[in-house]
Amino acid sequence: MLSVAARTQFPGFALDVEFEAPSEGVTVLFGPSGCGKSTILAAVAGLAAPREGRIALDDTVLLDTARRIALPPEARRCATVFQDARLFPHMSVETNLRYGMRRAPAGATGPCFEEVVSLLGIGHLLGRRPGGLSGGEKQRVALGRALLARPRLLLMDEPLAALDAGRRAEVLPFLARLRDASRLPILYVTHALDEVDALADHLVLLKDGRVLADGRPEELSTRTDLPLAARRDAGVLLPVQVLAHEAAGGVSRLGFAGGELVTSLRPEPVGSYMRLRLRARDVAVATEEPRGISTQNILKARIVDIVPAGEAQEVFLHLALGPTILLARITRGSVGRLGLAPGGEVWALIKAVTFDHAGLPRGAV
Amino acid sequence: MLSAEEWQAVQLSLNVALRSVAVSLVPAIAIAWLLVRGRFPGRMLLDAVVHLPLVVPPVVVGWGLLMLFGVRGPIGGPLQQWFGIRLVFSTDGAALATAVMSFPLIVRAVRLGLENVDRGLEQAARTLGAGRWDVFLTVTLPLMAPGILAGAVTAFAAGLGEFGAVITFASNIPGETQTLPLAIYSATQTPGGETTAARLAAVSFGLAIAGLLAAELIARRMQRLLGRG
């Protein structure tokens, strides 16, 4: 368990945060640039000290300004992956990978060199110099180097932000593999929602140097009082399991707590788990069961709540399907016309199940 | 080609220049580090003091050394008394005078090298478990090597030609402190010394060109080693 409390002041910016991150899995610090997420990461790494604060990893106090404790970065064992890979240009890829490994305490455990190299697919790069590598390759080496330092906590400061879309898609699966293989807590800073969907086990939402909310990303995705809801791609994050593939119809059936979804054929094997984002804009409602319609996913749901969506003439419907909450974004006019009210039964029409925000399934990559 | 005396002057010059670089390298790296990374009052003053030999007449630097390191000077006295080391009028003294004169050149080059080192790399090394000294030796120093080398080569080349400070502090003793420029000077003061002066001038010229070429070659090789080429 990582617990962080930090207060600091810069001209024009104040940081005052407090949160805890679970001992396993990925905790994502998410927020717009300038919200203080990288400052928090630097404070945990020991690269910058907040004016006041206490940071502890399990029983080890990394920083306690009240007790004048501040471990130097090298004693914290919080290996960091930066946006710019920061590989040492005068060493080969292999020497880079072994840099932290040679400095790890004797008793430290972790995956061995060969495991990490094959996990990240960088075996063919070992003899090369970092200068000649592509952005994606550099970042994979940086991930390996951090993991081989046998850290107690992995810190990642927007590791994909400097990469173009193609390179991001190349590195993201490796990040998911590393998460599954390392069994380490990972503190991950990003402002990209697809990285949250793909990786986050725990989400800390930041704005203007403060924590707005923190919790499971699935839960936070159903809250319409957070800035997440104001995004064009707002919608609930839904954990699903592949139930069946119907090659003839070209569809796969995905099960979730409260129902089933049909999508175009998925490559993942039956039984695998994944997470997808159902955008509120892609969910429509009908008061009677629609017939003669091309929409494949029509699910019976109950209206739990109706809340205004920002300043627009639109509202969010909170729809309950068993234990699962879905969001639908529709106009106020439709609410009046259909006489929608909390407690009412409706049919939710899911126009699209998009996978551009699909989470990477644990253990299935 | 060269007479025995002329050879002696060439060898002495190389010897003095080499030793001057050897003594000033480590202090120059330390001073450059303080000037780039240090946050202390008096940093500007230190910067100015280091650069003094560039602007003060060399003869004045030589005179200052004479005052400090002379047999009755505050440093020279104890050195002579306790360790039996005499710097004035000796090859060691010539090397010291040359080192002081070329010190700002080395510091400037090392400083440039250090300023080019990405501090992000040092931070990354720290989070990977390397302490301050470890990071300095394994990351900072190798990455500033081009600057150090450039400084050393420049200082060596400049040191071959140091005149004013050497002649003032160490005098003009053949075989002891008479380096190339001093030998040329003496030759021009001697009737019939024109050919000697011309030969030694040609040697000076050749050494300077060789130094420049060596510096360029080393710099290229370094850039390749650091993966920037």
Contacts between the chains, C-beta under 8 A, distances in Angstrom:
chain1	res1	chain2	res2	distance
A	45	B	123	7.8
A	45	B	127	5.2
A	46	B	126	7.4
A	46	B	127	7.6
A	47	B	123	5.2
A	47	B	126	7.1
A	47	B	127	7.2
A	72	B	126	7.3
A	72	B	131	7.2
A	72	B	132	7.9
A	73	B	123	7.4
A	73	B	126	3.9
A	73	B	127	5.2
A	74	B	126	5.3
A	74	B	127	7.7
A	74	B	128	7.9
A	74	B	129	5.1
A	74	B	130	5.7
A	74	B	131	5.0
A	74	B	134	7.7
A	76	B	127	7.6
A	77	B	129	6.8
A	78	B	127	6.1
A	79	B	127	5.4
A	79	B	128	5.7
A	79	B	129	7.7
A	80	B	123	7.7
A	80	B	124	6.7
A	80	B	127	4.1
A	82	B	120	6.6
A	82	B	124	6.5
A	84	B	120	6.8
A	86	B	118	7.5
A	86	B	120	5.2
A	86	B	121	5.5
A	86	B	123	7.6
A	86	B	124	4.1
A	88	B	121	6.1
A	88	B	124	8.0
A	88	B	125	7.4
A	88	B	139	6.1
A	89	B	121	7.9
A	89	B	143	7.4
A	89	B	226	5.3
A	89	B	227	4.2
A	89	B	228	6.8
A	90	B	142	4.8
A	90	B	143	6.3
A	90	B	225	6.4
A	90	B	226	5.0
A	90	B	227	6.8
A	99	B	125	7.0
A	99	B	128	5.6
A	99	B	130	7.5
A	99	B	138	7.8
A	100	B	128	3.4
A	100	B	129	5.5
A	103	B	128	6.4
A	103	B	129	3.6
A	103	B	130	5.6
A	103	B	134	7.4
A	104	B	129	6.2
A	129	B	227	4.2
A	130	B	227	6.2
A	131	B	227	3.2
A	131	B	228	6.6
A	132	B	227	7.4
A	145	B	128	6.8
A	146	B	127	7.8
A	146	B	128	7.2
A	149	B	127	7.8
A	149	B	128	4.6
A	149	B	129	5.6
A	155	B	127	7.2
